[in-house]
Amino acid sequence: MELESNYEISRTASFIRSRNFTRVALQFPDELLKDSTRVVSALRDQLCSSEDNASDKDVGLYVMADTTYGSCCVDEVGASHINADCVIHYGHTCLSPTSTLPALFVFGKAPICVSNCSKNLSNYALTSGKPVVVLLGLEYAYAIQDIKEAFTIESSKPHGSTSKLELYCADVIRSVMDPSENVKTSSGHLGLDGSLATDQGSSNTICTLHSIGGLSWSLPEGRRIEDCLLCWVGADNAAFANVVLTFNGCEIVRYDAAENRLVTDVSHQRRILKRRYYLVEKAKDANIIGILVGTLGVAGYLHMINQMKGLITRAGKKVYTLVMGKPNPAKLANFPECDVFVYVSCAQTALLDSKEFLSPVITPFEAMIAFSRGSQWTGAYVMEFQNLMTSFPMELRDQLEEARFSFLQGGYVEDFELEETSEENEDGTLALVKATEKALQVSDKDPKSIIKGTAKSGAEYLASRSYHGLDIQSNSSLPEPFLIGRTGKASGYEDEKSKQSLF
């Protein structure tokens, strides 16, 4: 019964049966893969027990593991290898919209003491005196109503305070994803933080709808999110980091359901903002930019990649697009010519800790700030690239002629724009020669002078390297059929000039 309840076997079977799916991909994260065979057996028994529809017995169930990108996203690439009709996603998810396949999300049911949670949160909320917004990890979605009722009962008890708590509890937007459905609201304007002004009900009360990580909640007109106390119920994971960065102007506390305690100090998460601001300043001085494709299934990723290409090109920088699955320091070290990478992925995998990387990795929002002349960081932070407005203010052409101040180089830097005329488009070599000629201009040694920006390409970087590969010792210009390596021990090869000098 625990397996049936935790993995929602009956609900999953009903979803497959109601839509007549015949090839179903079951996506498990690494930590739940141990239960995959039991889930498949239980789901197969549930489908075969139906006597009304004999075709349910012919449903193919395929287990997917080791996803191409982050396990929180629906792996549409892996599902396409078996021509799946849909994906059943188990475990933690970012609920990013899919591009081609419908998906059912099974969040799981993590244990939680509802009474202890409501008591801790209400006691702290009464001392703050602010309106309370309760957000929670999706693994606790099954207990949303119980937490709301217990919180209301606990806050109504006499605590020696005459103030009454104003409670807003987030709800899960959906657990079924269908790309064919239009999930956008017909009225209202979507803001950078996911807020949307809407009319609620027949009373025409204007409310502001907020959403993040698959959760949504509404605040009445005039109530700002910065005036509220955000209470997160769940673990200190990527979803919580997304909340802290997006709503960094709010007071935030976290209830740890695993340890039954309230954590009020989230300064370690807020310190991430300082690190991200440093990376933005470093990206401004970059010359060659690599766009890392971190998803092939989240809706709108192609539009964001094209938008990043246009933004970087207008900034006078060289851009390359790289698709390599899950990035790591060893993979990105193969591209030392890239000064910075822009990671286009879902919100909960976009923040890579790039301290061990050769070059920093930034998000599309940070790239828009770094490569848009005149834009400034106001403190707002956007993780979902779908929330980035297409009308994000871009730099003007006349502004490109002005030098900018570099905090890292300690002086003014003069960037230039790669002009693209019809003649240069016909002959790309001519454009590269002119760009290289301007990039290699020598600047004055006076520290007060303007530093000339450089714009190199990958080919130019390779040409300037001291090592280009194995040197073939032959007077012939023809390619060698094979190359014999060095023989002997590493302490002294047979072709060493002087073995005695080694000892």
Sequence and secondary structure as in RCSB ss.txt:
>XXXX:A:sequence
MELESNYEISRTASFIRSRNFTRVALQFPDELLKDSTRVVSALRDQLCSSEDNASDKDVGLYVMADTTYGSCCVD
EVGASHINADCVIHYGHTCLSPTSTLPALFVFGKAPICVSNCSKNLSNYALTSGKPVVVLLGLEYAYAIQDIKEA
FTIESSKPHGSTSKLELYCADVIRSVMDPSENVKTSSGHLGLDGSLATDQGSSNTICTLHSIGGLSWSLPEGRRI
EDCLLCWVGADNAAFANVVLTFNGCEIVRYDAAENRLVTDVSHQRRILKRRYYLVEKAKDANIIGILVGTLGVAG
YLHMINQMKGLITRAGKKVYTLVMGKPNPAKLANFPECDVFVYVSCAQTALLDSKEFLSPVITPFEAMIAFSRGS
QWTGAYVMEFQNLMTSFPMELRDQLEEARFSFLQGGYVEDFELEETSEENEDGTLALVKATEKALQVSDKDPKSI
IKGTAKSGAEYLASRSYHGLDIQSNSSLPEPFLIGRTGKASGYEDEKSKQSLF
>XXXX:A:secstr
 HHHHHTTHHHHHHHHHHTT SEEEEE  GGGGGGHHHHHHHHHHHHHT SS GGGGG EEEEE S SS TTS  
HHHHHTTT SEEEEES      BSSS EEEE       HHHHHHHHHHHHHHH S EEEEE GGGGGGHHHHHHH
HHHHHTS  S      EEE EE  SEE TTS  S SSS B TTS EEEEETTTTEEEEEEEETTEEEEEETT  G
GGSEEEEES SSHHHHHHHHHTTTSEEEEEETTTTEEE   HHHHHHHHHHHHHHHHHHT SEEEEEE  SSBTT
HHHHHHHHHHHHHHTT EEEEE  SS  HHHHTT TT SEEEEE  TTTS   GGGSSS EE HHHHHHHHSTT 
   S     GGGS TT     TGGGGS EEETTTTEEEE       HHHHH HHHHHHHHHHHHT    S TTS 
EE     HHHHHHT S  S     S  S  S      EETTEETT S SGGG 
